[in-house]
Amino acid sequence: MLWSGWGDPARARELPEPVRALLRDLLGVRAPETPPVPLEAVRLPPVALPAALLEALGGVVGPPHVLTSPEARVRHTRGKSTPDLLRMRAGDGLDAPDAVVLPGSHEQVAELLALCARERIAVVPFGGGTSVVGGLVAARAGHAGVVALDLTRMDRLLSVDAESMLAVFQPGVRAPEAERLLAAHGLTLGHFPQSYEYATLGGFAAARSSGQASAGYGRFDDMVAGLTVATPAGTLELGRAPKSAAGPDLRQLVLGSEGAFGVITALRLRVRRAPAAKAYEGWRFASFRDGTAALRALAQEGPLPTVLRLSDETETMVGLARPDAIGGGGGAAGGCLVIAGYEGASAMAARAGTAAVLTRHGGEPLGEEPGRSWEHGRFSAPYLRDSLLDAGATVETLETAGFWAGLPRLYDAVRLALHGALGSPLVMCHVSHVYETGASLYFTVVTAQHGDPVEQWARAKEAATAAVVEAGGTVSHHHGVGRDHREAYAAELGPVGVEILRAVKNRLDPAGVLNPGVLIP
């Protein structure tokens, strides 16, 4: 993973001329005055942990697995939001951990947490490092230091139960490796978020991730049948049966908890048969309203395809729905682009029924070319963001979800808030996940950088978040809470909900060392 951007640097590419022209003419974007700094020029704070504590950490995991080199610290600083990248490009590594610790087992994680609680060392669980909501920046106040608990050594498939359709993984397995391991058994998770190439299974659970094929496979929290969690108070073993009436489901305390309650050390996940056939296609709708009505009909009446996405007019015009064809439009003469995907025999068999619903609601079939283009570029958008940052544009995303009846108001409120905060930005949106009762909205914002671009986006994000709350949406559908959404999350929970979270935190982590400053209002 590129330390100051996304993914493999070899996959970075120049912006097409239509995009450059759009940036210049529509947004007034100009190249930055100073280039990004090299890694060796990033400013880091001194290592705060004394040698005796570093030695104690090494006594648990082995000295080679406690890293304090500048490069290791830089690569575990913050996540991959646009503000995170802007700070790193400017050479600001002041949030770096003092050390990176790599445990190899549940027992080592438990021992590390006991040591860190005793010595008041803050612990940030670290998987793929793809958080975009400030989920990897611990509050240092009151702590002897901060360590990044990198779980990538815990990268094994522990068991497969083909009869029950379950697989047990360690948390550090990256998503592509999980698919490779399962493919040997003819199985798949079917979880493909935009962070797929770099994120870990433990990270998916901790952030309550949702993938691009959620219409067919479900969200990641739907896949979690069981969890093993190490906490400073002891070990949690959760999930004994497919369903249970034995009290509240404590798995839900861990899913989405972002490392604030404990460290996931094993996951029992529902798996599916790997699809023998796949197909993706495009549809055109005259308006976002018409397309939304069609998606609602599919979500409520069926049949649902495996993948179902709707871009608004602006996103379709720019071509962001198909990142590898960016600048070339969405393959339709105006209107809005829908991508529908079918994976496996049952979805393929229902394809005609899906087409009938889309047609009944005014959809025009565009064939498989738009679908193939989307499939080919489905993980490319973060690379495009890096190219836009290089050109002097600030580009960032935010997402929410709401009930169908309130979705138009939510869509308008966020767009108006962003325009009010940024002047004349380019604001694009798509529906990325659908349910019987509502859907998510995923916004992409592009604007020229003015003054301090981190502060510029902070003002816009604050305005957009306030609009989400006012319009009745949730503060996050799948990005999580982190530090960025913490106060709005408190408003969404209400005072009693906040007290419940604090009580759980105080019981499982009485010393407050687990990811302090994240999630808990």
C-alpha positions, 0 to 999 in steps of 0.5 A, a space after each residue: 500500500 502506497 504510504 501517501 496514497 492508495 494501493 500499488 503505485 505502479 497502477 497510478 495513471 494520468 488523468 484523461 484530457 476531458 477530466 483535466 479540461 473539466 477541472 480547469 474550466 468548471 472548477 478552476 483547479 490549478 496544480 499544487 505549488 509544492 509536490 508531495 514530500 518523500 517518505 524520508 522527509 515526513 516529520 515524526 514525533 520522538 518515540 515516547 515509549 521507554 526502552 524497557 516497555 519496548 523490550 516488554 512488548 518484544 517479550 510477548 511477540 518476539 523482538 523482531 515483531 516490534 518495529 520502531 523504524 521511521 518507515 514502519 511508523 509512517 506506514 501505520 499513521 492514520 488511514 486513507 481519507 483525503 485529509 489523511 493523505 493531504 497531511 501525509 503528502 505535506 510531511 505531517 506524521 505527527 499522529 504516528 504510533 511509537 511502535 508497530 507490534 505484530 502478534 501471531 496468535 490470540 494468546 499473544 494479543 491477550 497478553 499484549 492487551 494485559 501489558 498495555 492496560 497495566 502500563 497505560 499504552 494505547 493500542 490501535 488495532 491495524 488491519 489493512 489501514 483503509 479507514 476513511 473516518 479517522 479510525 486509526 488515530 488514538 488520543 495520546 493524552 493520559 497514555 505512556 505511548 501508542 502502539 499500532 497492533 498490526 494483525 497481518 501475521 494472523 493470516 490463516 484459514 483455520 477451518 472449513 465446514 462445507 456441510 454448515 457452509 462456514 469458514 473460520 479465519 484469523 483476522 489479518 487475512 486480506 480479502 483477495 487471499 480469503 477468496 483464493 483460499 476459499 476457491 480451493 474449496 469451491 466457495 466464496 465470501 462474496 464480499 467486495 467493497 472498494 477497499 477489497 484489494 487491501 482490507 482485512 477480514 477483521 477490519 471488515 467486521 470491526 467497521 461493519 463493512 458493506 460490499 458492492 455485491 451486497 444485494 446478493 450476498 448481504 453485508 459483512 455483518 450478515 456473514 459473521 456467525 461467530 467471533 473470538 475477541 480478546 479484551 483487557 477483561 478477558 476473552 469473548 467467544 460469541 456465536 453458538 448457533 445460526 440463530 438464538 433467543 438466548 438474550 441480546 446478540 453480543 456479536 453486535 457489540 463487536 461488529 462496528 466497534 472499531 477496536 474500542 471494545 476488543 481485538 477480533 482474533 478469529 471470525 466464523 463466516 458464512 460462505 457461499 458456493 462460488 458462482 459458475 457464471 457471472 454477468 453484468 449489464 447497464 441500464 439507462 433511466 431518464 432521471 435519478 428519481 425514476 431509477 430510484 423507483 425501479 431499485 425500490 421495486 426490485 428491493 421490495 418485490 424482487 427479483 434482486 440481482 447480486 449487484 445493483 447500483 444507480 448513478 445520478 445524472 452528474 455521476 453518469 455524465 462524468 463517467 464515475 460509475 465506470 472509473 476506467 472510462 472516466 471522462 467518457 460518460 456513462 455509455 448513455 445519452 444523458 440520464 442515469 446509469 444502473 449497473 446490474 450484476 448476476 452471480 450464480 445460477 439463481 441470479 442468472 435465472 432471475 435475470 429476465 425477471 429483473 429486466 422486466 421490472 427495470 423495463 416496467 419502470 422506464 429502464 432502457 437496456 444498454 447491454 453488457 458493455 457498461 457492466 463489463 467496464 464497471 467490473 473491470 474498474 470496480 476497485 479503481 476509484 481510489 487511484 483516480 482520487 490520487 491523480 486528482 490530488 496530484 492535479 490540485 483538486 480535493 476529492 472526497 467521499 461521504 455516505 449515508 442511508 435512509 428510508 425510501 420515503 425520506 431518500 429524496 430529501 436526504 439527497 437534496 439536503 447533502 448536495 445543498 450543504 456541500 454547495 453552500 460550504 464549497 461554492 461550486 463543487 462537482 457533487 456526484 452520487 450513487 445508490 450503492 446498497 438497497 434494502 426493502 425499507 431504504 437505501 444508501 447514498 454515496 456522494 463524491 465531491 470534487 473541488 479546487 483546493 483553496 488555502 488549507 485544503 484539510 480545513 476546507 474539507 472539514 468545513 464541508 464535511 461538518 455542513 454535510 453531516 449536519 444536513 444528514 442528521 437534520 434530514 433523518 439519515 444515519 451518520 454512516 452506512 458502511 464507512 464507520 464512526 472513527 473520530 470524524 463521525 463521533 459527535 454526530 454518532 452521539 446525536 444519533 444514539 441519544 444520551 441513553 445510548 451513549 451511556 450504554 456504550 460508555 458502560 460497555 467500554 468501562 467494563 471491557 477496557 477499564 484502563 481505556 487503552 483500546 483505540 482511545 478517542 475513536 467511536 465512544 462519544 
